[in-house]
């Protein structure tokens, strides 16, 4: 089974990470970072994520997620020490 993991982030200093892993073979197939490039980070990230999914489904036969896991964002009083 292939699982796409997402670690949310919203800035250059805290980018969104992703990894596509194959649990049957215990191997990482793809990984990377999505970074906002304009002053609209959520629009940028949504567009980049759509592109990532398109690449995974359309161009990489055999490499597409069967499941997806998204880490829950956590923000504390002081995000730096958190």
C-alpha positions as a printed Julia matrix, in Angstrom:
82×3 Matrix{Float64}:
  0.0    0.0     0.0
  1.2    3.5    -0.76
  0.55   6.29    1.73
  1.01  10.02    1.15
  2.01  11.79    4.36
  1.6   15.55    4.72
  3.26  17.72    7.38
  1.5   21.11    7.12
  3.34  24.41    7.11
  2.48  27.86    5.8
  5.68  29.82    5.25
  9.19  29.69    3.81
 10.53  29.13    7.3
  7.95  26.41    7.94
  7.23  24.7     4.59
  4.75  21.89    4.0
  6.51  18.55    3.72
  5.28  15.44    1.96
  6.39  11.86    1.44
  4.96   8.98   -0.55
  5.89   5.67    1.06
  5.29   2.09   -0.02
  4.51   0.08    3.1
  4.7   -3.27    1.29
  8.32  -2.69    0.25
  9.31  -0.38    3.16
 10.59   2.28    0.77
 10.15   6.03    0.31
  9.09   6.68   -3.3
  8.99  10.48   -3.32
  9.42  13.32   -0.85
  9.8   17.05   -0.85
  8.67  20.46    0.33
  5.91  22.79   -0.81
  6.73  26.45   -0.14
  4.48  29.46   -0.69
  5.91  31.86   -3.26
  3.51  34.83   -3.03
  1.73  36.72   -0.27
 -1.16  34.22   -0.48
  0.37  31.11    1.12
 -2.78  28.98    1.21
 -3.56  29.64   -2.46
  0.04  28.8    -3.37
  0.05  25.61   -1.31
 -3.31  24.46   -2.7
 -2.04  24.95   -6.25
  1.23  23.16   -5.55
 -0.59  20.29   -3.85
 -2.93  19.92   -6.85
  0.14  19.79   -9.1
  1.78  17.18   -6.86
 -1.31  14.95   -6.96
 -1.53  15.35  -10.73
  2.08  14.3   -11.1
  1.61  11.29   -8.82
 -1.54  10.06  -10.56
 -0.93  10.96  -14.19
  2.77  10.57  -14.81
  4.04   7.94  -12.41
  2.37   4.65  -13.17
  2.35   2.56  -10.02
  3.15   5.51   -7.74
 -0.09   6.86   -6.41
 -1.39   6.98   -2.86
 -3.99   4.54   -1.62
 -4.3    6.44    1.65
 -3.29   9.85    2.93
 -2.26  10.96    6.42
 -2.12  14.6     7.49
 -0.34  15.65   10.66
 -2.49  17.79   12.93
 -1.1   21.34   13.08
 -0.17  22.4    16.59
  0.33  25.98   17.66
  1.27  26.86   21.2
  1.62  30.12   23.02
  5.23  30.33   21.85
  5.49  28.47   18.55
  9.31  28.77   18.53
  9.8   26.81   21.76
  6.85  24.54   20.94
